[in-house]
């Protein structure tokens, strides 16, 4: 999963890195896994308000879609920071991302 995130970040322009601008160029799986990874890690170090104001906040909608795609329904349905943190603890979406990657390798191969 870290390899997927690193691959996505490596595609960004190093002079003006904006991974969000890459979304149209990525597969649905890449967007889902990267967004879930990013939001889960951001919530480890920031509160919900800080996340909303940060550049990573733009990935919240993509992360909700990602949570649904990988089978983390409670995470996808969470309406606030507390509910999302509780759902992440219960569903372990980062582990679900690993399973999703293994089950859908074609979505993570750059051609």
C-alpha positions as a Python dict, from the first residue, in 0.01 Angstrom:
ca = {
    (1, 'X'): (0, 0, 0),
    (2, 'X'): (287, 239, 73),
    (3, 'X'): (420, 151, -272),
    (4, 'X'): (91, 267, -426),
    (5, 'X'): (110, 595, -233),
    (6, 'X'): (476, 643, -327),
    (7, 'X'): (398, 571, -693),
    (8, 'X'): (118, 829, -695),
    (9, 'X'): (335, 1092, -523),
    (10, 'X'): (621, 1026, -765),
    (11, 'X'): (394, 1123, -1054),
    (12, 'X'): (348, 1475, -914),
    (13, 'X'): (551, 1766, -1047),
    (14, 'X'): (830, 1805, -793),
    (15, 'X'): (844, 2183, -846),
    (16, 'X'): (473, 2225, -768),
    (17, 'X'): (353, 1898, -616),
    (18, 'X'): (-23, 1868, -628),
    (19, 'X'): (-128, 1506, -622),
    (20, 'X'): (-494, 1606, -639),
    (21, 'X'): (-443, 1725, -998),
    (22, 'X'): (-339, 1370, -1091),
    (23, 'X'): (-676, 1212, -1007),
    (24, 'X'): (-799, 1210, -1370),
    (25, 'X'): (-483, 1022, -1471),
    (26, 'X'): (-510, 748, -1208),
    (27, 'X'): (-715, 431, -1200),
    (28, 'X'): (-1017, 415, -972),
    (29, 'X'): (-825, 177, -745),
    (30, 'X'): (-520, 405, -725),
    (31, 'X'): (-736, 703, -628),
    (32, 'X'): (-924, 495, -371),
    (33, 'X'): (-619, 344, -204),
    (34, 'X'): (-419, 668, -207),
    (35, 'X'): (-711, 867, -65),
    (36, 'X'): (-782, 614, 210),
    (37, 'X'): (-412, 595, 296),
    (38, 'X'): (-379, 973, 307),
    (39, 'X'): (-687, 1039, 520),
    (40, 'X'): (-606, 760, 765),
    (41, 'X'): (-253, 894, 812),
    (42, 'X'): (-366, 1256, 834),
    (43, 'X'): (-613, 1166, 1110),
    (44, 'X'): (-327, 1013, 1309),
    (45, 'X'): (-162, 1356, 1340),
    (46, 'X'): (-437, 1615, 1289),
    (47, 'X'): (-785, 1688, 1411),
    (48, 'X'): (-1078, 1705, 1172),
    (49, 'X'): (-1077, 2083, 1146),
    (50, 'X'): (-707, 2092, 1057),
    (51, 'X'): (-766, 1820, 799),
    (52, 'X'): (-1050, 2013, 640),
    (53, 'X'): (-830, 2323, 607),
    (54, 'X'): (-529, 2133, 475),
    (55, 'X'): (-462, 2038, 112),
    (56, 'X'): (-540, 1678, 211),
    (57, 'X'): (-898, 1777, 290),
    (58, 'X'): (-969, 1776, -84),
    (59, 'X'): (-930, 1397, -72),
    (60, 'X'): (-1214, 1337, 178),
    (61, 'X'): (-1477, 1267, -89),
    (62, 'X'): (-1240, 1038, -279),
    (63, 'X'): (-1161, 863, 50),
    (64, 'X'): (-1533, 806, 116),
    (65, 'X'): (-1558, 642, -224),
    (66, 'X'): (-1240, 448, -148),
    (67, 'X'): (-1375, 326, 185),
    (68, 'X'): (-1683, 194, 4),
    (69, 'X'): (-1475, 31, -268),
    (70, 'X'): (-1251, -159, -23),
    (71, 'X'): (-1542, -269, 197),
    (72, 'X'): (-1512, -25, 488),
    (73, 'X'): (-1880, 70, 499),
    (74, 'X'): (-1873, 233, 843),
    (75, 'X'): (-1582, 453, 738),
    (76, 'X'): (-1768, 555, 423),
    (77, 'X'): (-2081, 636, 623),
    (78, 'X'): (-1905, 834, 897),
    (79, 'X'): (-2041, 1186, 920),
    (80, 'X'): (-1784, 1341, 1153),
    (81, 'X'): (-1428, 1304, 1275),
    (82, 'X'): (-1516, 1101, 1584),
    (83, 'X'): (-1727, 854, 1391),
    (84, 'X'): (-1458, 821, 1125),
    (85, 'X'): (-1185, 760, 1382),
    (86, 'X'): (-1400, 492, 1550),
    (87, 'X'): (-1480, 330, 1216),
    (88, 'X'): (-1113, 330, 1115),
    (89, 'X'): (-1022, 159, 1443),
    (90, 'X'): (-1296, -101, 1394),
    (91, 'X'): (-1262, -173, 1022),
    (92, 'X'): (-888, -129, 969),
    (93, 'X'): (-920, 17, 617),
    (94, 'X'): (-545, 14, 556),
    (95, 'X'): (-549, -366, 587),
    (96, 'X'): (-851, -374, 356),
    (97, 'X'): (-650, -169, 105),
    (98, 'X'): (-383, -440, 99),
    (99, 'X'): (-648, -702, 23),
    (100, 'X'): (-799, -480, -246),
    (101, 'X'): (-460, -429, -411),
    (102, 'X'): (-391, -804, -411),
    (103, 'X'): (-735, -877, -556),
    (104, 'X'): (-710, -607, -826),
    (105, 'X'): (-347, -590, -942),
    (106, 'X'): (-434, -456, -1286),
    (107, 'X'): (-550, -129, -1130),
    (108, 'X'): (-202, -68, -989),
    (109, 'X'): (21, -147, -1286),
    (110, 'X'): (156, 150, -1476),
    (111, 'X'): (175, 94, -1848),
}
